[in-house]
Amino acid sequence: MTRPLLINAFDMLVPVHQTPGLWRHPESRIQEFDTLNYWTDLAKTLEDGGFASLFLADIPGIYDVYGGDGDAAARGGVQYPLLDPLVVVTAMAQGTENLGFGVTASVSYEQPYLLARTLSTLDHFTDGRVAWNIVTSYQDSAAKNLGMAGQIPHDQRYDRADEYMEVMYKLFEGSFESGAVQNDAEANVVVDPDRVHPIEHEGRYFSVPGVALAHPGPQGTPFLFQAGASKRGQQFALDHAEAIFFSGGTPELVRTWTQSVRDQLEAQGRPRDSVKIFSLATVVVAETDQEAEARLEEYKKLVDTEATLALFGGWTGVDLSGADPDDEIEHVTTNANQSALASFTTLSPDKTWTVRDLAEFVAIGGRGPVIVGSPETVADELERWVEEADVDGFNLSAAVRPADLERFARLVSPELRRRGLLDEPQGRTLRERISGRGPQLPDDHRGASYRR
């Protein structure tokens, strides 16, 4: 393998992100998740470890499928309580020079006019190091608490999201001309009003007539992430994303998705590598393979089965409350979507899966692989994934937070650098670092067509 890896940390401003029960590990510092120092320390660690960005997940509701309420999620700290990722970014940026920050914001619940101002502000204050992870959201609890009877139907969410992005491109790219902000004391002009334009958007879902509140940051449109898994979601990603995030347990499975994306890009007349593709992974590393395996066994003893099933229920809508941990999955009946349940067991079709197996699988690794071993073993496996899955890099999730990310930076990053697989940052902005192109949206991106 010759091309360098791109690595993001995948985290969330919560007590438990994707590893229920492991907050009890003695190396966990997650009781400090609501302190600023926790996050600024992590940002510095990631920068030293050569990470491209810290990718912050977010949801606007609680996981209340399991048992019909949010009690299990609350007891287990499963993505609850949840702090606002947009608030912490500027502090982390202040203590770093190159690390990017991916923030999640929902097009189903945020007003585009105000979100554009927030993201432009972050782009200014991070010197062009912010990315927007575009989501449509999937929780009934969020919809209800935000004044709706329920979620917008799935495909309609994406139809609405397409128009939302049109509004955002007009605000980021089409409202302020280059040079509109002059700060010319001699002429007594801060902003030339002739170079600021109302976007005059009138559509099916949004009416935004005026000018953007904030002038664009160094990137104009922040770098764009997306992780849609459905057919409609993947089409949305192809239309808008500059980087796509997949979660799959084997390189063979992920390769089917990456090949599809690259084939469709080529069919659109775009380069096959014009969208970067990241895959989820969890790394458990130690000085030797034996020590790493022992560490993983230690982790397994801390898995909180009920909290994990609350997380699984939130992801899939499948309520496994009342099931015995040793029940075989095929014997569990539920009124929810059985295909979602089956998707977690098809990776090992010859294995008889129990509820306990499912909990362990989800609790350590989420929906991606767990890579275990010495720095050399981990680096070998990351290289294998890049070759066999045809991905550009990884979103790394920690089992014990932040210890596993710290251990990766201390043990694996030097090995990747020794192999020439971690480059020094190139360019000022996150777009330059990830895409290898300029700081602005590339000309072949549909958002660039709105640029004045």
N, C-alpha and C positions, 0 to 999 in steps of 0.2 A: 504494500500500500504506500502510495507516495503523497497523496494530498493530506494536509493537516486536519485534525479533528476540531470541531466546534463543540464546546461543552457549556451547557447552562445548568445552573442549580435550579431545581424545581421545588418550591416551598410555598408556605402559606402562613399568614399571621394568625395562627391558631395553636392550641396546645397539642393537638394530634392532627397531622396531615393525612398520611396514608398508612400509618403503622400503629393501630390501636393497641394499647397496653405497654408499648415500649417507652412511653414517657416515664415509666417507673425504673428504667435502667439507671444505675448509679452514675453513668457518664452523661445522662441527659441534663441539659440546662433549660428545658422547655418551660419550667416554672417561671423563667424570665422572659417569656415570649412577649409580654406586655411592657417591656422596658426598651428604651431606644438603644441602649448599649448593646443589647443582644444582637440587634440587626446591623448596627454599624460595625461591630466586631466581625460578624459573619461576612459582610461585604468586603472588608479588608482581607479576610482569609481567602475568599473566592478570587479576588484580584491577584493576590500572591500566587494562587494556584493556577492561574492562566484561564479561568473561566471567562467566557464571552459575556454572560449576563446572569443575573438572578431573575428567574421567571416566577412571578408571584401569582398563584391561583387565587380565585375568589368565587364565592357564591353569595347570592342575596337572600338566602333563606336557611332554614335548619333541616336536618335529615329526620323526617318524622314518619317514614314508611314503616319501619320496624316497630311492631306492636301498636301501630296507629297513633303514636305520639313521639315527641322528641326526647323522652326520658333517658333512653339508653345512650343516645348521642351525647346528652348532657353529662351523664355519669362518666362516660368514657372520654369526654373532652373532644369528641369527634367533630372536627372543624367547627367547634363551638366552645367558648365565645370566639367571635371572629372580628378582628380589627380591620381597619380600612387600609389597603395596601398603597393607595395613592398618597397617603399622608406621610409615609415614612421615607419615600424615595429621595427627597431632596437632602435629608440628613445623611443617607448612605452615599449619595453622590458627592457630598462635601468632603467625605473622608477617603475618596478614591479618585483615580484619574482616568481609568479605561473601562471599568466594569459597566456593562449596560444593565438596564432594568426593564423587564417586561411586566406590565401591569394589566390586569384583567378588568374589563368593563363591559357591561351587558347592553347590547343595542335594544333589548326588549324593555329596559326599565330606565335607562339614562336618557335625558333629553340631549339630542345631538348638539344644539347650540351651546349649551353649557359644558358638555364634555369636550367639545373642540377647544374651548378656552382652557380647561384643565390640562389637557394633553399638550397644548402649545406652551403653557406655563412650565410644565415639567420638562419639555424639550429645551426651553431656554435655560432653566435652572440646572439641568444635567449636562449642558453643553452638547446637546444632540445625542444623548445616550439612552433615550427612552423608546420602548416598543409598546404597542397596544395589542394585547391578546383579545381578539374580537370573539365574543360569545353571544349566543341567543338565550341562554339559560334553560333550565329543565325542571324546576321545582314548583309544584303547586303552592307550597308554603310561601315562596317568594311572591308569586303573583297575587295571592290573597292579601298578604301584608302590604302590598303596594297598590291596593285599591281595586284589584281586578277579581272577577269571579273565578278565574282559573287561567291556566296557561293559554297563550295563543296557539292554535293548531300548528303542528310541527312545520309543514312546508310553508304555511303562511308566515311563520316567524322569519324564515329565510327570504321570502318575497319582500317582507317589510325591511329586513336587514339590508337587502340590495339598495332600496331607496335611502335608507339611513346612510349607507356608505356614499351615495351620490351627494347627499347633503354635506357630509364630512369633507369630501374632496373639494366641493365648492368653497367651503370655509377655509380649508387648509391651503388650497392651491389657487383659488380663483377670486378671492376677495381683496387681498393685498397684492398690489404689484411689487416687484422687486424695486427697492429704493423708496417705497412709500414713506417709511420712517426715516426722516432726514435729520432731526435734532440740529437744525441749522440756526444758530443763535443770531447770525448776522441778518438772515431773512425773517427771523422770528417765526419759524415753522418747525413744529415737532413732527406732524404727519401731514403730508400733502394730500388734501381731500380728493384731488383729481385722480389720485392713484389708489383709492380705496373704493370698492364697488359692492353694492348690495347683490346678494346671490340670487334673489328673486326666485326662490324655489317654491313651487306649488305642485304637490303630488298627491297620490292617493292617501298616504299616511302622514305626511309632514308638510307644514307650511312654514317656511323660514324666509321672510322677505329681505332681511337687513344685511348689514355688513358684519363680518366676524368681529368679535369683541377683542381678541388678542391677535397680534401679528404673528405670523408663523415663526417657529423656532428654526434652528440650524438645519433640521431635516425637512422642514415643510410639513408633510404628512409624517408622523412618527412611523418607525419601522413596524410592519404589520405581521402579526402571528395569527394563526387560526388552527383549530383542531377538530373541525367537523368530521364525524365518522359516517353519517348516513350518506346515501347517494346525493341527496339535495345539499347536505352540508359540504360534501367534497366538491360539488360544483361551485358553491359559494367560495370555498377556499381557492379554487383555481382562478376565480374571477378577481379575488382581492388579496390573497395572502402573498407575502414575500417569504414566509417560512411556515411550514406545516408540522404539526406535532402529532405523531402516532403513538399508540399504546398497544403493543402486541408481544406475545410471549416467546415467539421464535423468529429468527431472521427470515425463514422461508415465508411465514405469514406476512411479515412487514414488507418483504420484497414485492409481494403481489400488489400492495398498495402503492409503493414507491414507483414501480414500473408503470402502473396505471396513470399516476400523476405525470410522470415524465413523458409518456406516450401522448397524453392529452395536451401537454404544453407544446410538444413538437407539432401536433396537429393544428394548433393555433398559430404556428409560425414563430414560436418563442424557443429559445435555447432550452435543452432538456434540464439544464442545471440552473435555470432562472429562478426557481423556487427552491430554497433550502429545506431539507427534510430532517427532522429530529425524531428520535425514538426514546421512549421512556426506559430507564434502567435504574436499578438499585445496586450499589456496590458495597460489599462487605469485605474490607481489605485488612490484612495484618502482615507482619514481616514474613511469615511462611504460609503455605497452603493449609497446613495442619492447624495453625493458630486461627486462621480465618474461618475454617470449618467449625472449630470449637466456639468461636464467637457467634456464628450463626445459630448453633444449637442453643447457646445461652439466650439469644434473642427469642427463639421459638418458645421457650419456657415462659416468656412474659406476655405472649399473645392474649389479648382480651377478646374472647369469642363473641360475646354479646355485642360489644362495641364494634367489632369488625362486621358483624351482620347488620348493624345499624348503618355502617358506611356502605356496605353492599346494597342494602335496601334503598338508600338514597340515590345510588348510581343507577340502579336497574328498575326500581319500582317493585321488586320482589320482596315480600315480607316472609321471613323464615322464623318469626317468633313462634315459640311453642315446639319447634322441632328439636329432637334429641340430637346432641352433638355427634352421636355415632350413627344417626340415620343416614342411609344411602340417599344421595341426591335424587336418583330416579324414583325413589319412593316418597319423596316429599311433594305434597300437593299444595298448590297456592292458586289464588284467583288472579295473580298478576301474570306478567309476561313470561312464559316458560322459556322462550328462545333466549331471553337475556340471561336466564340462569344457565342454560346449556352452553352459552358462549364461553363460560369460565371453565368448562370441563372438556371441551373438544380438543384441547391441545394434547391431552393424554387419553385417547379414546379407550385404551386397554386397561385403564386404571378404574377401580371402583371408588368413586368419590363420595366421601361423607361430608356432612355439614362442617365437621371439625377440619377436614382437609381443605374445604373451601375457605374457611376462616383463616387458616394458616397461609394459604396461597395469597389471599387478598391482603392479609395483615403485613406481610413482608414482601414488598414488590408491587403491590397494587395490581395493575393489569400488564405489567412488564416483567422482564427477566430479573432474577437476582444473580449477580455476578460475584463469585466468592473466590478469594485466593490471595496470593502474594501480589506485589506490584507487577511483577513480570507476567503472572497468570492473568491478572485483570487486563493489562495492556494487550496481551494476546487476544483475549476474548473481545475487547472493544474493536480491535483490528478485524477480527473475524466478522463481527456484526457489520462493520462498514462495508466489507467486501461482499458478504452474502446477502445483506438486506439493502445494499445500495443507499445507505443513509449518509448524511453529511456530518452527523454528530448526535449528541445525546442530551436529553433532559434528565439529570441525575437527581433522584429522590433519596433522602437519607432515612434509614431505619431508626437509628438513634440520633436525635437532633440536638446540636449541630455536629456531634462527634464524628459521624460517618463522612460528612463533607470535609471536616477538618482533616480526617485521616486520608481522604482521597488527595487533598491538596498537598499533604506532607509526604505521602508515600507513592501515589500513582503519578501525579503531575511531573515529578522529576524523571520518572521512567519514560513518560510520553515525550518529554523534552529531549531526553537522550536519544530517542528514536526519531527525532525530528517531526513529531506529530502534534506539537503545540507551538504555534507561531507567536512571536511578539505582536502586540496589537498594531494593526495597520490603519491609518486614518483616524480622524477625530471622532466621528460619529459611530453609533452602533450599526447603522446601515452599511457603512464602509467596512466595518470589521466583519460582519456576517456575510454580506453579499459580495464583497470585493469590488463593488461599484462605487459611484459617487455618493455624496450625502443626500441627494434628492431622489424621489421616485424615478426609476428608470423610464425611459421614453416608451417602452413596450408595455408598461403597466397602465391599466385603464384610468387610474387616478390622475396620471400625467396629462390626460387629454383635457382636464379642467384648468390647467395651469395658464395664467396670463403671461 
